[in-house]
């Protein structure tokens, strides 16, 4: 489900992180999305756009598994108790997102480091060969506390993401099912078309993502306040939206693929449980 979606959109995720963590001298022009992709390919070939894929899959198996699974459990409990209002579902999405952010934080750190290595000076690269070796190196060099680097910002981002992605998806899905589309007088059914349209209407939040990438890319030293103040001082308010284009382009297909696969797997699970 989400691993399949993540594999399809991974090059955009790599580009986003590289744009967010690339050091730009004050006054220098920021490279465009296309320029970062061209530089990555010219330096290390097309395969460099798939750097950190193992960490991305590990992240999906922790972060996405928890946030989607917890949300479905909470939604089922709310439905049974008759409290499945929009505000209750939104709260459930936020709580589930926070849980997913905590669960996926270690894999997120490894992912950011593996994908940003290419834009770091050679002596500052982590050179993790895969996600598992990256986790081992992280604990060995920074201790257990290293696994919590950027946890607060990452959890906050996960809360926003789940509320805007999963919460809004459910809202649009329910709204489209309950109402006919005006003018064309079309009524949606619970099928792939509904899942496609609902997922296309889900939203994203970028600023928390940029800060989280920078915190995780560093092995020690600067915390949230230092990273934020330095970035604002040297790059201005626009730094919040570094990597926004590939993030937006990636998140659209990722959200669509994730929910379409998710709904189909849910149907298969339900049908197999009933048979």
DAJO-V225134 format. One line per field, one symbol per residue. phi: phi as a letter, one per 40 degrees, with the letter a starting at -180 (. if undefined). Layout:
# DAJO-V225134
phi->???
This chain:
# DAJO-V225134
phi->.cdcccccbddccccdccccbccbcdgcccccdccccccccccbgccccbcgcccccccccbdccccccccccccccccccgbccdccccccccccccccccccddccccccccccdcccddcbccfccacccccccccccbgccccbcgccccccccccccccccccccccccccccbcccgcfbbcbcacdcccccccccbbbcdccccdcccccccagcbdccccccccccbgcccdbcgcccccccccdccccdccccccccccccccccc
